[in-house]
């Protein structure tokens, strides 16, 4: 087991290249199950979640070959070799995204109920509603989901909540359904648009991604894709933007899509952070005192729940009272207790966190409780006086590739060490 040791106090300065999006990559890997020929995906991050997902599709029967540090070549399965095992599926929530592609391509699927970060209740009822609407039979038995259908039939489906996972799963399943599927009140995240573009690269007919309604014309089969590049990771970009602001630094982020960053870019500007936009880059710097702000997490294009913990770290050192309302996951405030160990003054009332800027955090021993909480503690450690030790860093490596090296390249002092060292 590893820990991160951070000596705080240094402002981040320099340039950083943002990698491919974790959440988009996981969906694209699942979508390769639908392909009828070889697929090559570029700009894919070499992180733990991606490695687990690759093992899962290999269990099904895919052949996967890394070509360099951020490119994979995938030969899709011709038949289901084996159902995904529980010991892998429990490691990440996105394992449930295999359900739609397997059901559509092979007429059956069995997926252990997935795991992932314990950030709140994330039911699959909307996934099941979509599959059932297309004619599938769904059963829950012995901790797994089983779905069967000779061939899915196009249908009109309304999502009670714009769930990203349900939108992706239904969209993938509908690509091989008979007739047209119309899905209303869908998620509009950039990762949804990226998945639709990838599916269309395979020969699917998906229209409307990024709007409230997605229409899919079912095909009898899909082909392959010679080259497809994953979009940049907006949450990794946002994390470095907040880290730059938190350390009162000056960094330039490259390989970003500024439009995808608008929800938290607007909030950073409101707090007094200077942000200068280029064509595929952003410069983030702090040249004056920061101001407290209020944040409410919402589905895209609202403020993302995946950036809430990082912003909490920053606001814990901003003079005045800031408020964060968490509307997506009820357990997103687990990081509060760890930040309070570092001197933060935060009070939680239900889904509301009240942050009284403490001015200065102090290094101590803390533990990551989930992926984004881990990133938030790294940011807190960069700001803190003295040395911070973060355990449970396996959460961090689920979503950030080479995190400490990238930070050290900007002037931070971060070391990965074995526990007990």
WOBELMO-V941493 format. One record per residue. N is the residue number from 1. RES is the residue in three letters. PSI is psi in whole degrees, 0 to 359 (999 if undefined). NEAR is the number of other C-alpha atoms within 10 Angstrom. Layout:
<<N/RES/PSI/NEAR> <N/RES/PSI/NEAR>>
This chain:
<<1/UNK/140/10> <2/UNK/165/15> <3/UNK/159/22> <4/UNK/132/20> <5/UNK/121/23> <6/UNK/126/26> <7/UNK/113/19> <8/UNK/175/24> <9/UNK/348/17> <10/UNK/128/17> <11/UNK/140/20> <12/UNK/131/24> <13/UNK/142/21> <14/UNK/202/15> <15/UNK/147/17> <16/UNK/134/18> <17/UNK/127/14> <18/UNK/137/24> <19/UNK/185/23> <20/UNK/155/24> <21/UNK/127/24> <22/UNK/306/27> <23/UNK/325/22> <24/UNK/318/21> <25/UNK/318/26> <26/UNK/318/25> <27/UNK/319/25> <28/UNK/321/23> <29/UNK/319/24> <30/UNK/322/26> <31/UNK/337/27> <32/UNK/340/30> <33/UNK/333/28> <34/UNK/341/30> <35/UNK/151/26> <36/UNK/1/19> <37/UNK/181/18> <38/UNK/143/20> <39/UNK/138/22> <40/UNK/123/20> <41/UNK/125/23> <42/UNK/168/19> <43/UNK/37/20> <44/UNK/131/26> <45/UNK/137/26> <46/UNK/77/21> <47/UNK/168/16> <48/UNK/318/20> <49/UNK/321/25> <50/UNK/318/20> <51/UNK/319/13> <52/UNK/316/18> <53/UNK/322/24> <54/UNK/319/20> <55/UNK/323/19> <56/UNK/314/23> <57/UNK/335/27> <58/UNK/323/19> <59/UNK/322/18> <60/UNK/330/21> <61/UNK/2/19> <62/UNK/154/21> <63/UNK/126/16> <64/UNK/132/18> <65/UNK/124/12> <66/UNK/133/13> <67/UNK/88/12> <68/UNK/190/8> <69/UNK/343/11> <70/UNK/32/16> <71/UNK/133/20> <72/UNK/143/19> <73/UNK/123/18> <74/UNK/125/25> <75/UNK/113/20> <76/UNK/158/24> <77/UNK/146/22> <78/UNK/340/16> <79/UNK/163/13> <80/UNK/115/18> <81/UNK/319/13> <82/UNK/145/13> <83/UNK/149/16> <84/UNK/134/22> <85/UNK/154/15> <86/UNK/321/16> <87/UNK/340/10> <88/UNK/315/17> <89/UNK/327/22> <90/UNK/347/17> <91/UNK/340/18> <92/UNK/144/19> <93/UNK/325/17> <94/UNK/353/20> <95/UNK/336/26> <96/UNK/346/24> <97/UNK/354/26> <98/UNK/342/28> <99/UNK/309/25> <100/UNK/308/31> <101/UNK/318/27> <102/UNK/317/26> <103/UNK/315/25> <104/UNK/321/28> <105/UNK/320/28> <106/UNK/354/17> <107/UNK/0/16> <108/UNK/153/20> <109/UNK/144/22> <110/UNK/120/23> <111/UNK/126/22> <112/UNK/143/23> <113/UNK/127/18> <114/UNK/166/21> <115/UNK/230/18> <116/UNK/190/17> <117/UNK/141/17> <118/UNK/75/16> <119/UNK/1/18> <120/UNK/177/11> <121/UNK/125/10> <122/UNK/75/13> <123/UNK/158/9> <124/UNK/15/15> <125/UNK/326/11> <126/UNK/326/21> <127/UNK/309/22> <128/UNK/320/22> <129/UNK/318/17> <130/UNK/314/26> <131/UNK/318/29> <132/UNK/322/19> <133/UNK/337/19> <134/UNK/8/23> <135/UNK/6/17> <136/UNK/151/23> <137/UNK/127/14> <138/UNK/130/17> <139/UNK/147/13> <140/UNK/121/13> <141/UNK/129/11> <142/UNK/44/8> <143/UNK/17/11> <144/UNK/161/14> <145/UNK/128/19> <146/UNK/131/18> <147/UNK/138/22> <148/UNK/151/21> <149/UNK/136/19> <150/UNK/309/13> <151/UNK/132/19> <152/UNK/149/25> <153/UNK/138/22> <154/UNK/147/23> <155/UNK/172/21> <156/UNK/122/13> <157/UNK/132/22> <158/UNK/124/17> <159/UNK/127/18> <160/UNK/336/10> <161/UNK/141/14> <162/UNK/69/19> <163/UNK/130/19> <164/UNK/310/17> <165/UNK/315/22> <166/UNK/319/26> <167/UNK/314/25> <168/UNK/315/26> <169/UNK/314/25> <170/UNK/319/28> <171/UNK/317/28> <172/UNK/316/34> <173/UNK/321/29> <174/UNK/341/33> <175/UNK/332/32> <176/UNK/15/27> <177/UNK/163/24> <178/UNK/119/17> <179/UNK/194/16> <180/UNK/138/20> <181/UNK/133/26> <182/UNK/121/19> <183/UNK/122/22> <184/UNK/157/19> <185/UNK/45/17> <186/UNK/165/27> <187/UNK/150/27> <188/UNK/13/22> <189/UNK/153/21> <190/UNK/329/23> <191/UNK/331/28> <192/UNK/316/23> <193/UNK/320/21> <194/UNK/317/22> <195/UNK/317/25> <196/UNK/317/26> <197/UNK/320/18> <198/UNK/316/23> <199/UNK/319/25> <200/UNK/330/17> <201/UNK/328/19> <202/UNK/353/23> <203/UNK/4/18> <204/UNK/169/25> <205/UNK/87/18> <206/UNK/126/24> <207/UNK/146/17> <208/UNK/0/16> <209/UNK/134/24> <210/UNK/351/19> <211/UNK/185/15> <212/UNK/341/13> <213/UNK/129/17> <214/UNK/133/22> <215/UNK/133/20> <216/UNK/124/27> <217/UNK/117/18> <218/UNK/142/23> <219/UNK/161/16> <220/UNK/333/12> <221/UNK/162/16> <222/UNK/165/21> <223/UNK/209/17> <224/UNK/191/20> <225/UNK/119/22> <226/UNK/318/12> <227/UNK/129/15> <228/UNK/129/18> <229/UNK/129/16> <230/UNK/144/24> <231/UNK/157/26> <232/UNK/154/25> <233/UNK/108/28> <234/UNK/333/28> <235/UNK/322/23> <236/UNK/316/24> <237/UNK/314/25> <238/UNK/322/24> <239/UNK/316/22> <240/UNK/328/24> <241/UNK/315/28> <242/UNK/321/28> <243/UNK/320/29> <244/UNK/316/28> <245/UNK/319/28> <246/UNK/323/28> <247/UNK/5/24> <248/UNK/48/23> <249/UNK/203/21> <250/UNK/101/22> <251/UNK/158/24> <252/UNK/125/22> <253/UNK/128/21> <254/UNK/159/19> <255/UNK/56/18> <256/UNK/159/23> <257/UNK/101/20> <258/UNK/324/16> <259/UNK/323/13> <260/UNK/339/21> <261/UNK/0/20> <262/UNK/318/16> <263/UNK/315/18> <264/UNK/341/23> <265/UNK/318/22> <266/UNK/320/13> <267/UNK/323/16> <268/UNK/319/23> <269/UNK/319/14> <270/UNK/328/15> <271/UNK/353/18> <272/UNK/11/18> <273/UNK/137/25> <274/UNK/126/17> <275/UNK/121/19> <276/UNK/123/11> <277/UNK/134/14> <278/UNK/192/14> <279/UNK/310/10> <280/UNK/33/12> <281/UNK/161/19> <282/UNK/138/23> <283/UNK/130/18> <284/UNK/124/26> <285/UNK/160/24> <286/UNK/123/19> <287/UNK/5/12> <288/UNK/183/10> <289/UNK/147/11> <290/UNK/158/22> <291/UNK/149/19> <292/UNK/150/20> <293/UNK/168/18> <294/UNK/140/16> <295/UNK/138/20> <296/UNK/123/17> <297/UNK/139/20> <298/UNK/161/15> <299/UNK/154/17> <300/UNK/136/17> <301/UNK/26/18> <302/UNK/182/14> <303/UNK/127/21> <304/UNK/138/22> <305/UNK/331/21> <306/UNK/352/20> <307/UNK/359/22> <308/UNK/316/22> <309/UNK/319/25> <310/UNK/318/27> <311/UNK/327/24> <312/UNK/319/29> <313/UNK/311/29> <314/UNK/310/23> <315/UNK/341/30> <316/UNK/347/28> <317/UNK/6/25> <318/UNK/123/22> <319/UNK/132/17> <320/UNK/185/16> <321/UNK/124/18> <322/UNK/150/20> <323/UNK/136/20> <324/UNK/123/22> <325/UNK/121/19> <326/UNK/110/22> <327/UNK/358/15> <328/UNK/299/19> <329/UNK/128/16> <330/UNK/345/15> <331/UNK/21/15> <332/UNK/352/23> <333/UNK/16/22> <334/UNK/334/16> <335/UNK/343/23> <336/UNK/312/21> <337/UNK/324/16> <338/UNK/320/22> <339/UNK/324/25> <340/UNK/330/16> <341/UNK/336/15> <342/UNK/3/21> <343/UNK/1/19> <344/UNK/148/25> <345/UNK/97/20> <346/UNK/134/21> <347/UNK/132/15> <348/UNK/129/15> <349/UNK/95/8> <350/UNK/242/11> <351/UNK/12/16> <352/UNK/130/17> <353/UNK/127/20> <354/UNK/119/18> <355/UNK/118/27> <356/UNK/110/20> <357/UNK/122/23> <358/UNK/345/17> <359/UNK/310/15> <360/UNK/129/16> <361/UNK/160/25> <362/UNK/134/19> <363/UNK/141/23> <364/UNK/190/20> <365/UNK/126/15> <366/UNK/170/22> <367/UNK/141/20> <368/UNK/133/23> <369/UNK/344/22> <370/UNK/178/22> <371/UNK/304/23> <372/UNK/331/28> <373/UNK/322/29> <374/UNK/316/25> <375/UNK/321/27> <376/UNK/321/28> <377/UNK/327/27> <378/UNK/315/30> <379/UNK/317/27> <380/UNK/319/31> <381/UNK/324/33> <382/UNK/328/29> <383/UNK/332/29> <384/UNK/155/26> <385/UNK/125/18> <386/UNK/204/15> <387/UNK/134/18> <388/UNK/133/24> <389/UNK/124/22> <390/UNK/123/23> <391/UNK/179/21> <392/UNK/34/19> <393/UNK/353/21> <394/UNK/332/16> <395/UNK/317/22> <396/UNK/318/23> <397/UNK/351/18> <398/UNK/331/23> <399/UNK/352/24> <400/UNK/122/25> <401/UNK/128/19> <402/UNK/41/12> <403/UNK/310/16> <404/UNK/324/19> <405/UNK/319/15> <406/UNK/319/18> <407/UNK/317/20> <408/UNK/329/14> <409/UNK/343/14> <410/UNK/6/21> <411/UNK/5/15> <412/UNK/168/21> <413/UNK/87/19> <414/UNK/130/23> <415/UNK/138/15> <416/UNK/126/16> <417/UNK/161/14> <418/UNK/142/12> <419/UNK/136/13> <420/UNK/347/7> <421/UNK/999/6>>
